[in-house]
Amino acid sequence: MNAHAEVCLYRHTLDSLFDSSSEASASYIEESMTALDSDMPDFNSDHMDSLSQFDSPAFDDLFEADSQEMEAPINITFPPKNMELQYMALFGLDLEKIVLDNRITEKGYAAVVKLINEIVAKVAPGHERLPSPYKSRKQLEQAYPVKTMRYDTCVDGCMLFTKYTEVECCQCHQHRYDDEMKPFRTINVLPITQQLGLLLYNKETRQDLHHRSEYSLSGNYDDVFSGSYYQGLMDQHFTNEYDIAIGLYTDGFAPSSKSSSSLTMVHLVIYNYHPSIR
């Protein structure tokens, strides 16, 4: 998977967490944070208000204080200890999304987290801090519904082993395992079906998949859906508005004129998207 695809999936995961109810989001964070820190207190999402309704008057007052003369000290109140952990974890994921959307560098990301935590330490000593970039990503990985599957491959890249009974490459006959029965080479794969399921799960990306079901013939060949091949498949394979049409393209090439090996590019296109965003 290329870097762009990984970033898109990463962003879909963040969107999915924030698209779901706050209780569901809190549940994801609860599971991932508990795995990272066994001493962390249990979360109680039943008493967690909607994130959109959460207000932080302390920070609002802090910025208003610049333009107003205030004789009385600022009263800062925060949620109970376990709620602090939940909210800071969710804010950490929100910041992660901002970093991705704005292409902020790792160095810049770390600097922002450090600055926010310094502000929190001065405004509310003892309050929970924003999780580090590393911890935020670990939480996201553990909350991500699509899990990788590991496969053994030929050491020369000829094939992918899908059966336990396969012990050598059918092309070059290289052994699959070394003397200790460890595979020479492996690859991690994110299942396509689960990735497509994630697109349907998220409300925003689900809306983007309506182009196929809303398409109507105009007499012009302006999309793949205009063709007779797709029209012949509609009644049998595309009866639901959320059925996804995909195209798989492959292209083999030699990386250089003197190369003795070849590479194959595999490109999957989701036709449900409008042509302008495919």
C-alpha positions as CSV (number, residue, x, y, z in Angstrom):
1,M,0.0,0.0,0.0
2,N,1.4,3.4,-0.9
3,A,1.8,6.3,1.5
4,H,-1.1,8.2,0.2
5,A,-3.5,5.2,0.7
6,E,-2.2,4.7,4.2
7,V,-2.8,8.3,5.1
8,C,-6.3,8.1,3.6
9,L,-7.1,5.0,5.7
10,Y,-5.6,6.6,8.7
11,R,-7.8,9.7,8.2
12,H,-10.9,7.5,7.7
13,T,-10.1,5.9,11.0
14,L,-10.0,9.2,12.8
15,D,-13.2,10.3,11.0
16,S,-14.9,7.0,12.1
17,L,-14.0,7.6,15.7
18,F,-15.4,11.1,15.7
19,D,-18.3,10.3,13.5
20,S,-19.6,7.7,16.0
21,S,-21.3,8.7,19.2
22,S,-19.1,10.0,22.1
23,E,-19.9,6.8,24.0
24,A,-18.6,4.6,21.2
25,S,-15.6,6.9,20.8
26,A,-14.9,6.7,24.5
27,S,-15.2,2.9,24.3
28,Y,-12.5,2.8,21.7
29,I,-10.2,5.0,23.7
30,E,-10.9,3.1,26.9
31,E,-9.8,-0.2,25.3
32,S,-6.7,1.2,23.7
33,M,-5.6,3.2,26.7
34,T,-6.1,0.3,29.1
35,A,-3.9,-1.8,27.0
36,L,-1.2,0.9,27.0
37,D,-1.4,1.6,30.7
38,S,-2.5,-1.1,33.1
39,D,-2.5,1.3,36.0
40,M,-5.0,3.6,34.4
41,P,-8.4,3.8,36.2
42,D,-11.4,2.3,34.4
43,F,-13.4,4.6,32.1
44,N,-17.1,5.1,32.6
45,S,-18.6,6.1,29.3
46,D,-22.1,5.9,30.6
47,H,-21.6,9.3,32.3
48,M,-19.7,10.9,29.4
49,D,-21.6,13.8,27.9
50,S,-21.5,14.3,24.1
51,L,-18.1,15.7,23.1
52,S,-19.9,18.4,21.1
53,Q,-21.6,19.6,24.4
54,F,-18.4,19.6,26.4
55,D,-17.3,23.1,27.3
56,S,-14.1,24.2,28.8
57,P,-14.8,27.5,30.5
58,A,-11.4,27.6,32.1
59,F,-9.7,28.1,28.7
60,D,-12.4,30.5,27.5
61,D,-11.9,32.6,30.7
62,L,-8.2,32.5,30.3
63,F,-8.3,34.1,26.9
64,E,-11.0,36.6,27.8
65,A,-8.8,37.7,30.8
66,D,-6.4,39.3,28.3
67,S,-9.0,42.0,27.3
68,Q,-10.8,42.4,30.6
69,E,-9.6,43.5,34.1
70,M,-10.5,40.8,36.5
71,E,-10.1,41.4,40.2
72,A,-11.3,37.9,41.3
73,P,-9.1,34.9,40.6
74,I,-10.0,32.6,37.8
75,N,-11.8,29.6,39.1
76,I,-10.7,26.6,37.0
77,T,-12.7,23.4,37.2
78,F,-12.1,20.2,35.3
79,P,-13.8,16.8,35.0
80,P,-13.0,14.0,37.5
81,K,-9.7,12.2,37.0
82,N,-10.9,9.4,34.8
83,M,-12.8,11.8,32.6
84,E,-9.7,13.9,32.2
85,L,-8.0,10.9,30.7
86,Q,-10.8,10.3,28.2
87,Y,-11.0,13.9,27.0
88,M,-7.3,14.3,26.7
89,A,-7.1,11.1,24.7
90,L,-9.9,12.3,22.4
91,F,-8.3,15.7,22.0
92,G,-5.0,13.9,21.1
93,L,-6.8,12.0,18.3
94,D,-8.4,15.3,17.2
95,L,-4.9,16.9,17.0
96,E,-3.6,13.9,15.1
97,K,-6.3,14.6,12.4
98,I,-5.3,18.2,12.3
99,V,-1.7,17.2,11.8
100,L,-2.6,14.9,8.9
101,D,-5.0,17.4,7.2
102,N,-2.4,20.2,7.4
103,R,0.7,18.1,6.7
104,I,2.4,19.2,9.8
105,T,5.9,17.6,10.3
106,E,6.7,15.2,13.1
107,K,8.9,17.9,14.7
108,G,6.1,20.4,14.5
109,Y,3.6,17.9,15.9
110,A,5.8,17.2,18.9
111,A,6.4,20.9,19.5
112,V,2.6,21.6,19.5
113,V,2.0,18.8,22.0
114,K,4.8,20.1,24.2
115,L,3.4,23.6,24.2
116,I,-0.1,22.5,25.0
117,N,1.1,20.4,27.9
118,E,3.2,23.3,29.2
119,I,0.1,25.5,29.1
120,V,-2.0,22.9,30.9
121,A,0.7,22.5,33.6
122,K,0.7,26.2,34.3
123,V,-3.1,26.7,34.2
124,A,-4.1,23.5,36.0
125,P,-1.2,21.8,37.8
126,G,-1.9,18.1,38.2
127,H,-4.3,17.9,35.3
128,E,-3.8,15.1,32.8
129,R,-1.6,16.0,29.9
130,L,-2.2,15.5,26.2
131,P,-0.8,12.2,25.1
132,S,2.4,12.1,23.1
133,P,2.3,11.6,19.3
134,Y,3.5,8.1,19.8
135,K,0.9,7.2,22.4
136,S,-1.9,8.8,20.3
137,R,-1.0,6.7,17.3
138,K,-0.8,3.5,19.4
139,Q,-4.3,4.3,20.7
140,L,-5.5,4.8,17.1
141,E,-3.8,1.5,16.0
142,Q,-5.5,-0.4,18.7
143,A,-8.9,1.3,18.0
144,Y,-8.6,0.8,14.2
145,P,-11.2,-1.8,13.2
146,V,-9.1,-3.0,10.2
147,K,-6.4,-5.4,11.3
148,T,-3.4,-6.5,9.3
149,M,-3.0,-10.0,8.0
150,R,0.6,-11.4,7.7
151,Y,1.5,-13.6,4.8
152,D,4.8,-15.4,3.9
153,T,6.2,-14.6,0.5
154,C,8.9,-16.0,-1.8
155,V,12.3,-14.5,-0.8
156,D,12.6,-13.3,-4.5
157,G,9.1,-11.9,-4.5
158,C,7.6,-14.4,-7.0
159,M,4.5,-15.4,-5.1
160,L,2.6,-15.1,-1.9
161,F,2.0,-18.3,0.1
162,T,-1.6,-18.8,1.1
163,K,-1.5,-22.4,2.2
164,Y,0.5,-24.0,5.1
165,T,1.4,-26.9,2.9
166,E,3.3,-24.7,0.5
167,V,7.0,-25.0,1.4
168,E,8.7,-23.7,-1.7
169,C,8.0,-21.2,-4.5
170,C,6.3,-22.6,-7.5
171,Q,8.3,-20.3,-9.8
172,C,11.9,-20.2,-8.6
173,H,11.7,-23.1,-6.1
174,Q,13.3,-21.1,-3.3
175,H,12.5,-22.4,0.2
176,R,9.8,-20.7,2.2
177,Y,11.4,-21.4,5.6
178,D,14.9,-21.4,7.0
179,D,16.4,-24.2,9.1
180,E,14.5,-22.9,12.2
181,M,11.2,-23.0,10.2
182,K,11.0,-19.2,10.2
183,P,9.8,-17.6,6.9
184,F,12.5,-15.9,4.9
185,R,10.1,-13.1,4.0
186,T,6.7,-11.8,5.1
187,I,4.3,-9.1,4.1
188,N,1.5,-7.3,6.1
189,V,-1.8,-6.8,4.2
190,L,-4.8,-4.7,5.2
191,P,-7.8,-6.7,3.9
192,I,-9.6,-4.9,1.1
193,T,-13.1,-6.0,2.3
194,Q,-12.5,-4.5,5.7
195,Q,-11.2,-1.3,4.2
196,L,-14.3,-1.0,2.0
197,G,-16.5,-1.7,5.1
198,L,-14.8,1.1,6.9
199,L,-15.8,3.5,4.1
200,L,-19.4,2.4,4.5
201,Y,-19.2,2.7,8.3
202,N,-18.2,6.4,8.2
203,K,-21.1,8.7,7.4
204,E,-19.0,11.2,5.4
205,T,-17.3,8.6,3.2
206,R,-20.5,6.7,2.9
207,Q,-22.2,9.7,1.3
208,D,-19.3,9.9,-1.3
209,L,-20.2,6.3,-2.4
210,H,-23.6,7.2,-3.8
211,H,-22.5,8.2,-7.3
212,R,-23.0,4.7,-8.7
213,S,-26.6,4.3,-7.4
214,E,-27.5,7.8,-8.4
215,Y,-26.1,7.6,-11.9
216,S,-28.5,7.6,-14.8
217,L,-27.9,7.0,-18.5
218,S,-27.7,10.2,-20.5
219,G,-27.1,8.8,-24.0
220,N,-23.4,9.7,-23.8
221,Y,-20.6,7.4,-22.8
222,D,-19.4,9.5,-19.8
223,D,-18.6,6.9,-17.2
224,V,-17.9,3.2,-16.8
225,F,-21.6,2.8,-15.8
226,S,-22.6,3.8,-19.3
227,G,-21.1,0.6,-20.7
228,S,-23.1,-2.5,-21.7
229,Y,-20.9,-4.7,-19.4
230,Y,-21.9,-2.9,-16.3
231,Q,-25.5,-2.6,-17.4
232,G,-25.6,-6.4,-17.8
233,L,-24.4,-6.9,-14.2
234,M,-26.8,-4.5,-12.5
235,D,-29.8,-6.8,-11.9
236,Q,-27.6,-9.5,-10.4
237,H,-24.8,-7.8,-8.6
238,F,-25.8,-4.1,-7.9
239,T,-29.3,-4.2,-6.3
240,N,-28.4,-2.2,-3.2
241,E,-27.4,1.5,-3.2
242,Y,-24.3,0.6,-1.1
243,D,-23.1,-2.2,-3.4
244,I,-19.5,-1.2,-4.4
245,A,-18.2,-1.5,-7.9
246,I,-14.4,-1.8,-8.2
247,G,-12.0,-2.2,-11.0
248,L,-8.6,-3.9,-10.7
249,Y,-5.8,-2.9,-13.0
250,T,-2.3,-4.5,-13.3
251,D,0.7,-3.4,-15.2
252,G,4.0,-5.2,-15.3
253,F,7.2,-3.4,-16.1
254,A,11.0,-3.7,-15.8
255,P,12.5,-1.1,-13.4
256,S,15.4,-0.5,-15.8
257,S,16.6,-1.6,-19.2
258,K,19.3,-3.8,-17.7
259,S,17.1,-5.3,-15.0
260,S,16.6,-9.1,-15.0
261,S,13.5,-8.8,-12.8
262,S,10.1,-7.2,-13.3
263,L,7.6,-5.4,-11.1
264,T,3.9,-5.4,-11.2
265,M,1.7,-2.4,-10.2
266,V,-1.7,-3.2,-8.9
267,H,-4.3,-0.4,-8.9
268,L,-7.7,-0.7,-7.5
269,V,-10.3,1.9,-8.4
270,I,-13.6,2.4,-6.5
271,Y,-16.1,3.3,-9.2
272,N,-18.7,4.4,-6.7
273,Y,-16.8,7.7,-6.3
274,H,-17.5,10.4,-8.8
275,P,-14.9,10.5,-11.6
276,S,-13.6,13.8,-10.3
277,I,-12.5,12.2,-7.0
278,R,-11.5,8.7,-8.1
